[in-house]
Amino acid sequence: MNPIAVIRKHVFGLPQAEFAACIGRSQPTVSRWESGELKPDISDLASIRELARTQRLDWRDSWFFGEKMPPANDQPKKRAGAA
């Protein structure tokens, strides 16, 4: 599975359209990233990282480059005190 699809599904748990809206892109663009037709540029990656930060999610930039996600029972979790 494409790293962006893994991040969207396993880190954010959002459908494409909602994820796209949160980072200021369109759903078709996210779909093209996930299919490999397009690649997100550096500003897109920064927007995804910032979304994780604002949602107080644990984050690793290496996930962008295909680092395997933790097992389901060890998924990134909101930090303590997160709303």
N, CA, C and O atoms as a MOPAC input file, in Angstrom:
PM7 MOZYME 1SCF
protein

 N      0.85400 1    -1.18300 1     0.00000 1
 C      0.00000 1     0.00000 1     0.00000 1
 C      0.89800 1     1.24300 1     0.00000 1
 O      1.94300 1     1.26000 1     0.65000 1
 N      0.49500 1     2.25000 1    -0.71100 1
 C      1.21300 1     3.51200 1    -0.81600 1
 C      1.35400 1     4.17400 1     0.55500 1
 O      0.40900 1     4.14600 1     1.34200 1
 N      2.52200 1     4.77500 1     0.86300 1
 C      2.70300 1     5.39700 1     2.18400 1
 C      1.64800 1     6.43800 1     2.53100 1
 O      1.21400 1     6.51000 1     3.68100 1
 N      1.22400 1     7.24900 1     1.55800 1
 C      0.21500 1     8.26100 1     1.86200 1
 C     -1.10500 1     7.60200 1     2.24800 1
 O     -1.78900 1     8.07900 1     3.15300 1
 N     -1.46900 1     6.52500 1     1.58100 1
 C     -2.69800 1     5.80500 1     1.93000 1
 C     -2.59500 1     5.22300 1     3.33500 1
 O     -3.55400 1     5.27200 1     4.10400 1
 N     -1.43400 1     4.67400 1     3.66700 1
 C     -1.23200 1     4.11300 1     5.00500 1
 C     -1.34500 1     5.21200 1     6.05700 1
 O     -2.00600 1     5.03400 1     7.08000 1
 N     -0.70500 1     6.33300 1     5.80400 1
 C     -0.76100 1     7.46800 1     6.74700 1
 C     -2.19600 1     7.94200 1     6.91300 1
 O     -2.66800 1     8.13300 1     8.03400 1
 N     -2.89200 1     8.13200 1     5.79100 1
 C     -4.28100 1     8.62100 1     5.87000 1
 C     -5.16100 1     7.67000 1     6.66200 1
 O     -5.94000 1     8.09400 1     7.51600 1
 N     -5.03100 1     6.38200 1     6.37200 1
 C     -5.89600 1     5.39600 1     7.01500 1
 C     -5.50400 1     5.09900 1     8.45700 1
 O     -6.36200 1     5.04900 1     9.33700 1
 N     -4.20500 1     4.90200 1     8.70300 1
 C     -3.77100 1     4.40200 1    10.00600 1
 C     -3.37000 1     5.47300 1    11.00000 1
 O     -3.50000 1     5.26600 1    12.20600 1
 N     -2.88500 1     6.61000 1    10.52800 1
 C     -2.53100 1     7.68700 1    11.44900 1
 C     -3.73000 1     8.59300 1    11.69100 1
 O     -4.06500 1     8.91300 1    12.83200 1
 N     -4.37300 1     9.00200 1    10.59200 1
 C     -5.47900 1     9.95500 1    10.71000 1
 C     -6.84300 1     9.29200 1    10.76800 1
 O     -7.76400 1     9.84300 1    11.37100 1
 N     -6.99800 1     8.13200 1    10.16100 1
 C     -8.29100 1     7.44700 1    10.14500 1
 C     -9.36800 1     8.23200 1     9.43100 1
 O    -10.52300 1     8.24900 1     9.85600 1
 N     -8.98700 1     8.88500 1     8.33900 1
 C     -9.92700 1     9.74300 1     7.61600 1
 C    -10.18000 1     9.22300 1     6.20300 1
 O     -9.30200 1     8.60700 1     5.59900 1
 N    -11.38600 1     9.47200 1     5.67500 1
 C    -11.62900 1     9.19000 1     4.26000 1
 C    -10.84700 1    10.20200 1     3.41000 1
 O    -10.45400 1    11.25800 1     3.90600 1
 N    -10.62700 1     9.88000 1     2.14900 1
 C     -9.83300 1    10.74700 1     1.27800 1
 C    -10.33000 1    12.19600 1     1.25600 1
 O     -9.53300 1    13.12600 1     1.38100 1
 N    -11.61400 1    12.38500 1     1.09900 1
 C    -12.15400 1    13.74200 1     0.96800 1
 C    -11.88900 1    14.57300 1     2.22000 1
 O    -11.51400 1    15.74200 1     2.12100 1
 N    -12.08000 1    13.98500 1     3.38100 1
 C    -11.86200 1    14.71900 1     4.63200 1
 C    -10.37900 1    15.00600 1     4.84000 1
 O    -10.00800 1    16.10900 1     5.24000 1
 N     -9.53100 1    14.01600 1     4.56900 1
 C     -8.09200 1    14.20800 1     4.66500 1
 C     -7.64800 1    15.32400 1     3.72500 1
 O     -6.88100 1    16.20200 1     4.11900 1
 N     -8.12500 1    15.29100 1     2.49400 1
 C     -7.78200 1    16.31400 1     1.50600 1
 C     -8.18500 1    17.70400 1     1.99000 1
 O     -7.40100 1    18.64800 1     1.89200 1
 N     -9.38900 1    17.83100 1     2.50500 1
 C     -9.86100 1    19.12700 1     2.99000 1
 C     -8.99500 1    19.64300 1     4.13100 1
 O     -8.71800 1    20.84000 1     4.21200 1
 N     -8.57000 1    18.75100 1     5.00400 1
 C     -7.74800 1    19.13700 1     6.15700 1
 C     -6.37900 1    19.67300 1     5.74800 1
 O     -5.79200 1    20.48800 1     6.45900 1
 N     -5.87200 1    19.21800 1     4.60700 1
 C     -4.54700 1    19.66600 1     4.16800 1
 C     -4.62500 1    20.62500 1     2.97900 1
 O     -3.60200 1    20.96700 1     2.38600 1
 N     -5.83000 1    21.05400 1     2.63400 1
 C     -5.98800 1    22.05200 1     1.59000 1
 C     -5.79000 1    21.54100 1     0.17200 1
 O     -5.37000 1    22.29200 1    -0.70800 1
 N     -6.08800 1    20.28200 1    -0.05000 1
 C     -5.98300 1    19.67700 1    -1.37200 1
 C     -7.33700 1    19.08200 1    -1.74600 1
 O     -8.24700 1    19.04200 1    -0.91900 1
 N     -7.47100 1    18.62900 1    -2.96800 1
 C     -8.72200 1    18.02100 1    -3.40300 1
 C     -8.65800 1    16.50100 1    -3.22000 1
 O     -7.57800 1    15.91300 1    -3.15800 1
 N     -9.83100 1    15.88700 1    -3.13700 1
 C     -9.89500 1    14.42900 1    -3.01600 1
 C     -9.25700 1    13.75000 1    -4.22300 1
 O     -8.54200 1    12.76400 1    -4.04300 1
 N     -9.48600 1    14.23700 1    -5.46300 1
 C     -8.82000 1    13.58900 1    -6.59100 1
 C     -7.28600 1    13.64300 1    -6.50600 1
 O     -6.60600 1    12.71700 1    -6.94800 1
 N     -6.75300 1    14.71700 1    -5.94400 1
 C     -5.30300 1    14.80100 1    -5.77800 1
 C     -4.81300 1    13.72700 1    -4.81800 1
 O     -3.82900 1    13.04400 1    -5.10100 1
 N     -5.49000 1    13.57500 1    -3.68600 1
 C     -5.10500 1    12.53800 1    -2.72700 1
 C     -5.22400 1    11.16100 1    -3.37300 1
 O     -4.36700 1    10.30200 1    -3.16700 1
 N     -6.26500 1    10.95200 1    -4.14100 1
 C     -6.42800 1     9.68200 1    -4.84900 1
 C     -5.25200 1     9.42600 1    -5.78700 1
 O     -4.75400 1     8.30200 1    -5.86600 1
 N     -4.81200 1    10.44900 1    -6.49000 1
 C     -3.66800 1    10.29700 1    -7.40800 1
 C     -2.37900 1    10.01400 1    -6.64700 1
 O     -1.54100 1     9.24400 1    -7.11700 1
 N     -2.20900 1    10.62900 1    -5.46900 1
 C     -1.03600 1    10.30800 1    -4.63800 1
 C     -1.06300 1     8.83200 1    -4.26100 1
 O     -0.06000 1     8.12700 1    -4.36800 1
 N     -2.23700 1     8.38100 1    -3.81500 1
 C     -2.35200 1     7.00400 1    -3.32600 1
 C     -2.20300 1     5.97900 1    -4.44400 1
 O     -1.75600 1     4.85800 1    -4.19900 1
 N     -2.56900 1     6.34700 1    -5.65900 1
 C     -2.42500 1     5.41700 1    -6.78200 1
 C     -1.01500 1     5.45600 1    -7.37100 1
 O     -0.65000 1     4.59100 1    -8.16600 1
 N     -0.21900 1     6.46200 1    -6.97900 1
 C      1.12700 1     6.60700 1    -7.50300 1
 C      1.19400 1     7.43200 1    -8.77600 1
 O      2.26900 1     7.60300 1    -9.35100 1
 N      0.05200 1     7.94500 1    -9.22100 1
 C      0.01400 1     8.77000 1   -10.43000 1
 C      0.74200 1    10.09900 1   -10.21300 1
 O      1.39900 1    10.60600 1   -11.12200 1
 N      0.62400 1    10.65600 1    -9.01800 1
 C      1.30100 1    11.89100 1    -8.61300 1
 C      2.03100 1    11.64300 1    -7.30500 1
 O      1.74500 1    10.68200 1    -6.59100 1
 N      2.97100 1    12.51600 1    -7.00500 1
 C      3.64300 1    12.47600 1    -5.70100 1
 C      3.40400 1    13.80400 1    -5.00300 1
 O      3.44900 1    14.85400 1    -5.64300 1
 N      3.15300 1    13.77400 1    -3.70500 1
 C      2.99600 1    15.03800 1    -2.98300 1
 C      4.32300 1    15.79600 1    -2.98400 1
 O      5.39200 1    15.19200 1    -2.90000 1
 N      4.24300 1    17.12500 1    -3.07900 1
 C      5.47800 1    17.90100 1    -3.01900 1
 C      5.82300 1    18.20100 1    -1.56400 1
 O      5.08300 1    17.82700 1    -0.65400 1
 N      6.93100 1    18.86400 1    -1.35300 1
 C      7.42700 1    19.10400 1     0.01100 1
 C      6.43100 1    19.91700 1     0.84300 1
 O      6.31200 1    19.69600 1     2.04800 1
 N      5.72200 1    20.84800 1     0.21800 1
 C      4.73500 1    21.62800 1     0.98200 1
 C      3.54100 1    20.76300 1     1.37500 1
 O      2.94600 1    20.97600 1     2.43100 1
 N      3.18700 1    19.79300 1     0.53800 1
 C      2.11400 1    18.86000 1     0.89300 1
 C      2.53100 1    17.99900 1     2.08900 1
 O      1.74900 1    17.79000 1     3.01600 1
 N      3.76100 1    17.50700 1     2.05800 1
 C      4.26100 1    16.69400 1     3.17100 1
 C      4.28800 1    17.51800 1     4.45600 1
 O      3.95500 1    17.01800 1     5.53100 1
 N      4.68800 1    18.78500 1     4.33700 1
 C      4.69900 1    19.66000 1     5.51100 1
 C      3.28600 1    19.87500 1     6.04700 1
 O      3.08900 1    19.93500 1     7.26000 1
 N      2.30000 1    19.99100 1     5.15200 1
 C      0.91000 1    20.15400 1     5.58200 1
 C      0.40900 1    18.91400 1     6.32500 1
 O     -0.31400 1    19.02600 1     7.31500 1
 N      0.79600 1    17.74700 1     5.84500 1
 C      0.39100 1    16.50400 1     6.51200 1
 C      1.03100 1    16.43100 1     7.89300 1
 O      0.36100 1    16.08800 1     8.86700 1
 N      2.31600 1    16.74700 1     7.98900 1
 C      3.00300 1    16.75300 1     9.28600 1
 C      2.34100 1    17.75300 1    10.23800 1
 O      2.12700 1    17.44400 1    11.41000 1
 N      2.02000 1    18.93900 1     9.74000 1
 C      1.39000 1    19.96500 1    10.57300 1
 C      0.01100 1    19.50600 1    11.06000 1
 O     -0.36000 1    19.76700 1    12.20500 1
 N     -0.74200 1    18.82900 1    10.20400 1
 C     -2.03600 1    18.29300 1    10.62100 1
 C     -1.85700 1    17.31100 1    11.77700 1
 O     -2.60900 1    17.35100 1    12.75100 1
 N     -0.87300 1    16.44000 1    11.66900 1
 C     -0.60200 1    15.48900 1    12.76100 1
 C     -0.24300 1    16.24200 1    14.03700 1
 O     -0.70500 1    15.88800 1    15.12200 1
 N      0.58000 1    17.28100 1    13.90800 1
 C      0.98500 1    18.05900 1    15.08100 1
 C     -0.21800 1    18.75000 1    15.72200 1
 O     -0.37500 1    18.71400 1    16.94200 1
 N     -1.06600 1    19.37900 1    14.90700 1
 C     -2.21200 1    20.09000 1    15.47100 1
 C     -3.22000 1    19.14000 1    16.10300 1
 O     -3.95100 1    19.52400 1    17.01700 1
 N     -3.26100 1    17.90000 1    15.61900 1
 C     -4.15000 1    16.90000 1    16.21300 1
 C     -3.46400 1    16.13700 1    17.34600 1
 O     -4.02800 1    15.20700 1    17.92100 1
 N     -2.24400 1    16.54900 1    17.64800 1
 C     -1.45400 1    15.94800 1    18.73600 1
 C     -1.25500 1    14.44700 1    18.55300 1
 O     -1.33900 1    13.66800 1    19.50300 1
 N     -0.98900 1    14.06500 1    17.31000 1
 C     -0.72600 1    12.66300 1    16.99600 1
 C      0.78000 1    12.41600 1    17.02400 1
 O      1.56500 1    13.29200 1    16.66100 1
 N      1.17700 1    11.23000 1    17.45300 1
 C      2.57600 1    10.84600 1    17.33700 1
 C      2.90200 1    10.81500 1    15.84900 1
 O      2.05200 1    10.45700 1    15.03400 1
 N      4.12600 1    11.18600 1    15.49300 1
 C      4.45200 1    11.32400 1    14.09000 1
 C      5.89500 1    10.91500 1    13.80900 1
 O      6.78100 1    11.13600 1    14.63400 1
 N      6.13000 1    10.31400 1    12.63500 1
 C      7.46800 1    10.01500 1    12.11900 1
 C      7.51000 1    10.39500 1    10.64200 1
 O      6.72400 1     9.87600 1     9.85000 1
 N      8.41200 1    11.28900 1    10.26500 1
 C      8.55100 1    11.64800 1     8.85300 1
 C      8.94300 1    10.44500 1     8.00400 1
 O      8.64000 1    10.40600 1     6.81100 1
 N      9.60500 1     9.47700 1     8.59500 1
 C     10.04600 1     8.29500 1     7.83900 1
 C      8.86000 1     7.52400 1     7.24700 1
 O      9.04600 1     6.75800 1     6.30100 1
 N      7.64600 1     7.70600 1     7.78200 1
 C      6.47200 1     7.04600 1     7.22200 1
 C      6.21600 1     7.49500 1     5.78400 1
 O      5.68100 1     6.73300 1     4.97900 1
 N      6.60200 1     8.74600 1     5.46000 1
 C      6.44500 1     9.23400 1     4.09200 1
 C      7.21700 1     8.37200 1     3.10100 1
 O      6.84500 1     8.26800 1     1.93200 1
 N      8.28000 1     7.76600 1     3.57100 1
 C      9.19000 1     7.04100 1     2.69500 1
 C      9.02200 1     5.53200 1     2.81100 1
 O      9.88700 1     4.76500 1     2.39100 1
 N      7.89400 1     5.11800 1     3.38800 1
 C      7.54600 1     3.71500 1     3.39100 1
 C      7.98000 1     2.92900 1     4.61100 1
 O      7.89500 1     1.70100 1     4.60700 1
 N      8.45400 1     3.61800 1     5.68200 1
 C      8.75100 1     2.87100 1     6.90100 1
 C      7.48400 1     2.17500 1     7.34300 1
 O      6.41000 1     2.77600 1     7.36500 1
 N      7.60700 1     0.92700 1     7.69000 1
 C      6.44300 1     0.14200 1     8.10000 1
 C      5.77100 1     0.77200 1     9.32300 1
 O      6.42700 1     1.21100 1    10.26800 1
 N      4.45000 1     0.79600 1     9.26500 1
 C      3.67600 1     1.32200 1    10.39000 1
 C      3.72000 1     0.31400 1    11.52900 1
 O      3.90300 1    -0.88100 1    11.29700 1
 N      3.55100 1     0.79600 1    12.76500 1
 C      3.49200 1    -0.13100 1    13.88500 1
 C      2.29200 1    -1.06400 1    13.75900 1
 O      1.32700 1    -0.73400 1    13.06900 1
 N      2.33400 1    -2.23200 1    14.41800 1
 C      1.17000 1    -3.13400 1    14.40200 1
 C     -0.07400 1    -2.42400 1    14.92500 1
 O      0.02400 1    -1.42300 1    15.63500 1
 N     -1.23800 1    -2.94700 1    14.57100 1
 C     -2.51300 1    -2.31000 1    14.92500 1
 C     -2.63000 1    -1.99500 1    16.40100 1
 O     -3.18500 1    -0.95600 1    16.76100 1
 N     -2.12000 1    -2.86400 1    17.27200 1
 C     -2.25000 1    -2.60500 1    18.70900 1
 C     -1.21600 1    -1.60800 1    19.20700 1
 O     -1.20900 1    -1.27200 1    20.39100 1
 N     -0.34100 1    -1.12800 1    18.32600 1
 C      0.68600 1    -0.16000 1    18.68600 1
 C      0.62300 1     1.04900 1    17.75800 1
 O      1.64100 1     1.68500 1    17.48700 1
 N     -0.58300 1     1.36300 1    17.27100 1
 C     -0.75100 1     2.50200 1    16.37300 1
 C     -0.43200 1     3.79800 1    17.11000 1
 O     -0.56400 1     3.87100 1    18.33200 1
 N     -0.00900 1     4.82600 1    16.36100 1
 C      0.21400 1     6.12200 1    16.99200 1
 C     -1.05200 1     6.56300 1    17.70600 1
 O     -2.16200 1     6.38100 1    17.20700 1
 N     -0.87200 1     7.12800 1    18.84600 1
 C     -2.01000 1     7.55900 1    19.65600 1
 C     -1.86000 1     9.03700 1    19.96300 1
 O     -0.76700 1     9.60000 1    19.92300 1
 N     -2.99000 1     9.64100 1    20.26800 1
 C     -2.94000 1    11.03900 1    20.67600 1
 C     -2.10300 1    11.15100 1    21.93600 1
 O     -2.13300 1    10.28200 1    22.80700 1
 N     -1.36500 1    12.22800 1    22.01000 1
 C     -0.53800 1    12.45200 1    23.18300 1
 C     -1.40300 1    12.75000 1    24.38600 1
 O     -2.54200 1    13.19600 1    24.24800 1
 N     -0.87200 1    12.51000 1    25.54500 1
 C     -1.60700 1    12.78700 1    26.78500 1
 C     -2.02700 1    14.25300 1    26.80400 1
 O     -1.24700 1    15.13800 1    26.45300 1
 N     -3.23500 1    14.49200 1    27.20600 1
 C     -3.74700 1    15.84500 1    27.29900 1
 C     -4.35400 1    16.34600 1    26.00200 1
 O     -4.81900 1    17.48400 1    25.94400 1
 N     -4.36000 1    15.53800 1    24.97400 1
 C     -4.94600 1    15.95500 1    23.69900 1
 C     -6.46000 1    15.95300 1    23.80100 1
 O     -7.05500 1    15.11500 1    24.47900 1
 N     -7.06400 1    16.90000 1    23.11900 1
 C     -8.53500 1    16.99300 1    23.14900 1
 C     -9.15000 1    16.01300 1    22.19700 1
 O    -10.37400 1    15.94600 1    22.08500 1

